[in-house]
């Protein structure tokens, strides 16, 4: 069962890092702190995938995998925009 969790966790973490890498600002303001946190999340999530593929990461559990799935859904829903994750309830004032 742990092999399945490792595989799912590695795929989910790859999806997180790829979506964050594919983010396009499309004229939005550059925010260095958001870029820094995006970089950290890309490195952290990609490292799980790389370590799983190389056999260095060999223990995943349900809670970790479910947290990563939830975070993956949030990243894809926000289209890779870290600021949307940081301020999800912020309303636009007109």
ChimeraX attribute file (.defattr): number of C-alpha atoms within 10 A of each C-alpha:
attribute: neighborCount
match mode: 1-to-1
recipient: residues
	/A:1	7
	/A:2	12
	/A:3	11
	/A:4	10
	/A:5	18
	/A:6	22
	/A:7	16
	/A:8	18
	/A:9	25
	/A:10	25
	/A:11	17
	/A:12	24
	/A:13	26
	/A:14	20
	/A:15	21
	/A:16	25
	/A:17	24
	/A:18	15
	/A:19	18
	/A:20	21
	/A:21	14
	/A:22	11
	/A:23	14
	/A:24	11
	/A:25	10
	/A:26	6
	/A:27	6
	/A:28	7
	/A:29	7
	/A:30	9
	/A:31	9
	/A:32	9
	/A:33	11
	/A:34	14
	/A:35	14
	/A:36	11
	/A:37	13
	/A:38	20
	/A:39	14
	/A:40	13
	/A:41	18
	/A:42	20
	/A:43	12
	/A:44	14
	/A:45	21
	/A:46	21
	/A:47	17
	/A:48	20
	/A:49	23
	/A:50	15
	/A:51	13
	/A:52	19
	/A:53	14
	/A:54	10
	/A:55	9
	/A:56	10
	/A:57	15
	/A:58	13
	/A:59	10
	/A:60	19
	/A:61	12
	/A:62	12
	/A:63	9
	/A:64	12
	/A:65	19
	/A:66	15
	/A:67	12
	/A:68	19
	/A:69	19
	/A:70	12
	/A:71	16
	/A:72	20
	/A:73	15
	/A:74	17
	/A:75	20
	/A:76	14
	/A:77	12
	/A:78	17
	/A:79	16
	/A:80	23
	/A:81	21
	/A:82	20
	/A:83	15
	/A:84	15
	/A:85	15
	/A:86	10
	/A:87	9
	/A:88	10
	/A:89	8
	/A:90	8
	/A:91	7
	/A:92	5
	/A:93	4
	/A:94	3
